[in-house]
Amino acid sequence: MTELELRDLRKTYRARGRAPVDAVLGLDLGLRSGELLGLLGPSGCGKSTTLRMIAGLETVSGGDILVGGASVAGRPARHRNIGVAFENYALYPPLTVRENLAFGLRARRRAARGDVDRKVAEIAARVDLTAVLDARPAGLSSGQKQRVSLARALVREPDVLLLDEPLSHLDAAQRDTTRRELKRIQRELGHTTILVTHDQEEALSLADRIAVMRDGVIEQLGTPYEIYDSPATVFVADFVGEPAINLLPATTVPDGRARLSAEARLPLPVPLPPGREIVVGIRPEDLRLTGEGGMSARVLAHEPLLEAGVATLTLDGVTDPVVVLTGPEVRLAHDDLVRVSADVRLTHVFDAETGVSLR
């Protein structure tokens, strides 16, 4: 069942004396019941505006929003059963954690006091807040504040849960722990959820599907594996992946390979006519250092990171450096000469003009 559907959703900001700004340009998207969708993209791509329109915090310029098959685009936020966990937590400092969690339920007057207390206790236990129910936000860690924000959205038993950059203010250790907790809670409770983030690791690890946004449109929609292994455009390939994918301008030649320079050529996974301008994409883990064969390269730098290494190389005649992941046993020094080859099955090819994948 489709729980949340966006139909040609659009948002244009207008100000007197200024040209209109199109923030969202006709999104079509459907979420199944219980699905977690990641809206991933750089700042200014329209992902937070989309979330705010779904929540009722922004008016809709065009299109429709359906929850459970019914349009909510014209309803005020208080009449949409949608929970939101904000990036800045938005907690009430004078209130205890218990009072923060109960505030929305009591304001809506939809539950008796005993029911409110029971719901607060249940959700606090699920997100490990029972021990701090009587504390105030100022005495909580960032991770605890984030859990309070999440619990406050969950306690109302929403039809749709919206998470706006939920982990952005946490340090690395807290982010890892909270991410695992967030995934567990979402799976246990089964809420249809949209996660807005610019962090690819969050999206790849949490989401069932990812919509990569750029300039108000969805550049690609798919599972994390589809987004990573089969990027539809140069933008998606470059945005998802750490270390970033190597993107190398090239020209196809009659022998079916890509000419990166007079000295460096790569086999291609698809047949293309000679003379076509393309961009070859190879992820660092799909390049291999070889004792012989492959392309000649010189080491610019090598970072041994214990579990793996990151080598930055220059290929003969190629201006742009390439990054290669190496095994933990590899030791390289600046200016060493090496040879490198690519797995043709994992090589991506994009049109140089449109940026669209040719695979």
C-alpha positions as CSV (number, residue, x, y, z in Angstrom):
1,M,0.0,0.0,0.0
2,T,1.3,3.5,-0.9
3,E,1.2,5.4,2.4
4,L,2.6,8.7,1.2
5,E,2.4,10.1,-2.3
6,L,3.8,13.3,-3.9
7,R,2.2,14.2,-7.2
8,D,3.9,16.9,-9.3
9,L,4.8,18.7,-6.0
10,R,6.2,22.2,-6.6
11,K,7.4,25.2,-4.5
12,T,8.2,28.6,-5.8
13,Y,9.2,31.5,-3.6
14,R,8.2,35.0,-4.6
15,A,9.3,38.3,-3.2
16,R,8.4,41.8,-4.4
17,G,11.0,43.2,-6.6
18,R,12.8,39.9,-7.1
19,A,12.7,37.1,-9.6
20,P,10.8,34.0,-8.5
21,V,12.9,31.1,-7.1
22,D,11.9,27.6,-7.9
23,A,12.9,25.4,-4.9
24,V,11.1,22.2,-5.9
25,L,10.2,21.4,-9.5
26,G,7.5,18.8,-9.8
27,L,8.3,15.8,-7.6
28,D,6.6,12.5,-8.2
29,L,7.2,10.0,-5.4
30,G,5.4,7.2,-3.6
31,L,6.3,5.5,-0.3
32,R,5.1,2.1,0.8
33,S,3.7,1.6,4.3
34,G,6.7,1.1,6.7
35,E,9.3,2.2,4.1
36,L,12.2,4.5,5.0
37,L,13.1,6.8,2.2
38,G,16.3,9.0,2.2
39,L,16.1,12.4,0.6
40,L,19.8,13.0,-0.2
41,G,21.4,16.0,-1.7
42,P,23.5,19.1,-1.2
43,S,22.4,22.2,0.6
44,G,19.8,24.1,-1.5
45,C,18.6,21.2,-3.5
46,G,15.0,21.4,-2.2
47,K,15.0,18.4,0.2
48,S,14.1,20.3,3.4
49,T,11.6,22.4,1.5
50,T,9.9,19.1,0.4
51,L,9.8,17.9,4.0
52,R,8.3,21.2,5.2
53,M,5.6,21.0,2.6
54,I,4.7,17.5,3.7
55,A,4.6,18.6,7.3
56,G,2.4,21.6,6.5
57,L,5.1,24.2,7.5
58,E,5.3,25.5,3.9
59,T,2.5,26.2,1.5
60,V,2.4,24.2,-1.7
61,S,2.8,26.1,-5.0
62,G,1.5,23.2,-7.1
63,G,0.8,19.5,-7.1
64,D,-0.6,17.4,-4.3
65,I,0.4,15.4,-1.1
66,L,-1.6,12.3,-0.3
67,V,-1.4,10.4,3.0
68,G,-3.2,7.1,3.0
69,G,-4.8,8.0,-0.3
70,A,-6.3,11.3,1.0
71,S,-5.0,14.8,0.1
72,V,-3.5,16.8,2.9
73,A,-2.0,19.6,0.8
74,G,-4.7,22.1,1.9
75,R,-4.8,21.1,5.6
76,P,-2.9,23.1,8.3
77,A,-0.1,21.3,10.0
78,R,-2.1,20.6,13.2
79,H,-4.6,18.7,11.2
80,R,-2.0,16.3,9.6
81,N,-1.0,13.4,11.7
82,I,2.7,13.8,10.8
83,G,5.5,13.6,13.2
84,V,8.7,15.7,12.7
85,A,12.0,15.4,14.4
86,F,13.9,18.7,13.7
87,E,17.6,19.2,13.1
88,N,17.9,21.7,16.0
89,Y,15.8,19.4,18.4
90,A,13.3,22.3,19.1
91,L,12.9,21.2,22.7
92,Y,11.2,23.4,25.4
93,P,14.0,24.3,27.9
94,P,11.8,24.9,31.0
95,L,10.1,21.6,30.6
96,T,11.4,18.2,31.7
97,V,11.8,15.4,29.2
98,R,8.6,13.9,30.4
99,E,6.8,17.2,29.8
100,N,8.4,17.7,26.4
101,L,7.1,14.3,25.3
102,A,3.6,14.9,26.7
103,F,3.2,18.5,25.5
104,G,1.9,17.7,22.0
105,L,-0.6,15.1,23.2
106,R,-2.0,17.3,25.9
107,A,-2.2,20.4,23.6
108,R,-4.3,18.3,21.1
109,R,-6.5,17.1,24.0
110,R,-6.9,13.7,22.3
111,A,-6.0,11.5,25.2
112,A,-6.8,11.2,28.9
113,R,-4.0,12.0,31.4
114,G,-3.5,8.4,32.2
115,D,-3.2,7.5,28.5
116,V,-0.7,10.3,28.0
117,D,1.5,9.1,30.9
118,R,1.3,5.5,29.6
119,K,2.3,6.5,26.0
120,V,5.2,8.7,27.3
121,A,6.5,5.9,29.5
122,E,6.3,3.4,26.6
123,I,8.1,5.5,24.1
124,A,10.7,6.6,26.6
125,A,11.5,2.9,27.3
126,R,11.8,2.3,23.5
127,V,14.4,5.0,23.0
128,D,16.2,4.6,26.3
129,L,15.1,7.8,28.0
130,T,13.4,6.4,31.1
131,A,16.3,7.4,33.3
132,V,16.2,11.1,32.3
133,L,12.4,11.7,32.2
134,D,12.7,14.2,35.0
135,A,15.7,16.0,33.6
136,R,15.6,19.2,31.6
137,P,17.1,19.6,28.1
138,A,20.1,21.7,29.4
139,G,21.3,18.7,31.4
140,L,21.2,16.2,28.4
141,S,23.9,15.2,26.0
142,S,23.4,15.9,22.3
143,G,22.5,12.2,21.7
144,Q,19.9,12.3,24.4
145,K,18.4,15.5,23.0
146,Q,18.1,13.9,19.6
147,R,16.3,10.9,21.1
148,V,13.9,13.3,22.9
149,S,13.2,15.0,19.6
150,L,12.6,11.7,18.0
151,A,10.4,10.3,20.8
152,R,8.3,13.5,20.8
153,A,7.5,12.8,17.1
154,L,6.8,9.1,17.7
155,V,4.6,9.5,20.8
156,R,1.8,10.9,18.7
157,E,1.7,7.7,16.6
158,P,2.0,9.5,13.3
159,D,0.9,8.3,9.9
160,V,4.2,9.6,8.5
161,L,7.5,10.4,10.3
162,L,9.8,13.1,9.0
163,L,13.4,13.3,10.1
164,D,15.3,16.5,9.2
165,E,19.0,16.0,9.4
166,P,18.6,14.1,12.7
167,L,22.2,13.3,13.3
168,S,24.0,16.5,12.1
169,H,24.8,17.8,15.5
170,L,26.3,14.6,16.9
171,D,29.9,13.7,17.1
172,A,31.2,10.6,15.2
173,A,30.7,8.1,18.0
174,Q,27.2,9.4,18.9
175,R,26.2,9.4,15.2
176,D,27.1,5.7,14.8
177,T,25.2,4.7,18.0
178,T,22.2,6.9,17.3
179,R,22.0,5.7,13.6
180,R,21.8,2.1,14.8
181,E,19.1,3.0,17.4
182,L,17.2,5.0,14.8
183,K,17.1,2.0,12.4
184,R,16.0,-0.4,15.1
185,I,13.2,1.9,16.3
186,Q,11.9,2.6,12.8
187,R,11.9,-1.2,12.0
188,E,10.2,-2.1,15.3
189,L,7.4,0.6,15.0
190,G,7.0,0.4,11.3
191,H,6.4,4.1,10.6
192,T,6.5,5.3,7.0
193,T,9.5,7.6,7.2
194,I,11.4,10.3,5.2
195,L,14.9,11.0,6.2
196,V,16.3,14.3,4.9
197,T,20.1,14.4,4.9
198,H,23.2,15.6,3.0
199,D,25.2,12.7,4.6
200,Q,25.5,9.8,2.2
201,E,26.5,7.4,5.0
202,E,23.3,8.1,6.8
203,A,21.2,7.6,3.7
204,L,23.1,4.4,2.5
205,S,22.9,2.7,5.9
206,L,19.4,3.7,7.0
207,A,17.2,4.0,3.9
208,D,15.3,1.3,2.0
209,R,15.4,3.6,-1.0
210,I,17.2,6.8,-1.7
211,A,16.1,9.8,-3.8
212,V,19.1,11.9,-4.8
213,M,18.0,15.5,-5.3
214,R,19.6,18.3,-7.3
215,D,18.2,21.7,-8.1
216,G,14.7,20.9,-7.0
217,V,14.3,17.6,-8.9
218,I,15.1,13.9,-8.3
219,E,18.2,13.0,-10.1
220,Q,17.9,9.2,-9.3
221,L,15.6,7.0,-7.2
222,G,16.6,3.5,-6.2
223,T,17.9,1.2,-3.5
224,P,21.3,2.1,-1.8
225,Y,22.9,-0.6,-4.0
226,E,21.4,0.8,-7.2
227,I,22.5,4.3,-6.3
228,Y,26.0,3.3,-5.5
229,D,26.6,0.5,-8.1
230,S,24.6,2.0,-11.0
231,P,24.6,5.8,-10.8
232,A,22.4,7.4,-13.4
233,T,24.4,10.6,-13.8
234,V,27.9,12.0,-13.1
235,F,26.3,14.1,-10.3
236,V,25.0,11.0,-8.5
237,A,28.2,9.1,-9.0
238,D,30.3,12.0,-7.6
239,F,27.9,12.7,-4.7
240,V,27.7,9.2,-3.4
241,G,30.9,7.4,-2.3
242,E,33.8,7.9,0.0
243,P,36.5,8.3,-1.2
244,A,34.8,9.9,-4.2
245,I,34.7,8.2,-7.5
246,N,37.4,9.0,-10.0
247,L,35.9,10.9,-13.0
248,L,38.2,11.1,-16.0
249,P,37.5,12.9,-19.3
250,A,38.2,10.6,-22.3
251,T,37.6,10.0,-25.9
252,T,36.6,6.7,-27.4
253,V,39.0,5.1,-29.9
254,P,38.5,2.5,-32.7
255,D,39.8,-0.4,-30.6
256,G,36.8,0.0,-28.2
257,R,38.7,1.6,-25.4
258,A,38.7,5.1,-23.8
259,R,41.8,7.3,-24.4
260,L,42.6,9.2,-21.3
261,S,45.9,10.5,-22.8
262,A,48.3,9.4,-25.4
263,E,49.8,6.9,-22.9
264,A,46.7,5.9,-20.9
265,R,43.8,3.9,-22.2
266,L,41.0,1.9,-20.5
267,P,38.7,-0.8,-21.7
268,L,35.0,0.1,-21.8
269,P,32.0,-2.0,-20.6
270,V,29.9,-1.0,-23.5
271,P,30.6,-0.6,-27.3
272,L,30.7,3.1,-28.4
273,P,31.6,4.7,-31.7
274,P,35.1,6.2,-32.0
275,G,35.5,9.9,-31.4
276,R,32.8,10.3,-28.7
277,E,33.6,12.5,-25.7
278,I,32.8,10.7,-22.5
279,V,33.6,10.7,-18.8
280,V,34.9,7.5,-17.3
281,G,34.0,6.8,-13.7
282,I,35.9,4.3,-11.5
283,R,35.5,4.0,-7.8
284,P,38.8,3.8,-5.8
285,E,38.0,0.2,-4.6
286,D,37.7,-0.9,-8.3
287,L,41.2,0.1,-9.2
288,R,44.1,-2.4,-8.6
289,L,47.8,-1.9,-8.4
290,T,49.4,-4.5,-10.7
291,G,53.0,-5.7,-11.0
292,E,52.7,-5.6,-14.8
293,G,50.2,-4.6,-17.4
294,G,47.7,-1.8,-16.9
295,M,48.6,1.9,-17.0
296,S,51.8,3.5,-15.7
297,A,51.4,5.9,-12.8
298,R,53.4,7.8,-10.2
299,V,52.6,8.0,-6.5
300,L,51.7,11.5,-5.2
301,A,50.8,10.4,-1.7
302,H,49.9,7.3,0.2
303,E,47.8,7.3,3.5
304,P,48.1,4.0,5.4
305,L,44.9,3.8,7.4
306,L,45.5,0.4,9.1
307,E,42.5,-1.5,7.7
308,A,43.3,-0.1,4.2
309,G,45.3,2.5,2.4
310,V,44.5,5.4,0.1
311,A,46.9,6.1,-2.7
312,T,46.8,9.2,-4.9
313,L,48.4,8.7,-8.3
314,T,49.0,10.5,-11.5
315,L,48.5,8.5,-14.7
316,D,50.9,9.2,-17.6
317,G,49.7,12.2,-19.5
318,V,46.5,12.6,-17.4
319,T,46.0,15.9,-15.6
320,D,43.5,14.8,-12.9
321,P,44.9,12.5,-10.1
322,V,43.2,9.2,-9.4
323,V,42.6,7.7,-6.0
324,V,43.1,3.9,-5.4
325,L,42.3,1.9,-2.2
326,T,45.1,-0.4,-1.3
327,G,45.4,-3.3,1.0
328,P,46.8,-2.8,4.5
329,E,50.0,-4.5,3.6
330,V,50.9,-2.1,0.8
331,R,53.6,0.5,1.4
332,L,54.2,3.2,-1.1
333,A,56.4,6.3,-1.1
334,H,56.1,9.6,-2.9
335,D,57.3,9.4,-6.5
336,D,57.2,5.5,-6.7
337,L,56.3,4.2,-10.1
338,V,53.4,1.7,-10.1
339,R,51.0,0.2,-12.6
340,V,47.2,0.3,-12.2
341,S,44.3,-1.4,-13.9
342,A,40.5,-1.2,-13.7
343,D,37.8,-3.8,-13.5
344,V,35.9,-3.2,-16.8
345,R,32.7,-4.7,-15.3
346,L,32.7,-2.0,-12.6
347,T,33.7,0.9,-14.9
348,H,31.1,3.6,-15.4
349,V,30.7,5.6,-18.6
350,F,28.9,8.9,-18.9
351,D,28.1,11.2,-21.8
352,A,30.5,14.2,-21.5
353,E,27.8,16.8,-22.5
354,T,24.7,15.5,-20.6
355,G,26.4,13.6,-17.8
356,V,23.9,10.7,-18.3
357,S,25.1,7.1,-17.9
358,L,25.7,5.2,-21.1
359,R,25.6,1.8,-19.5
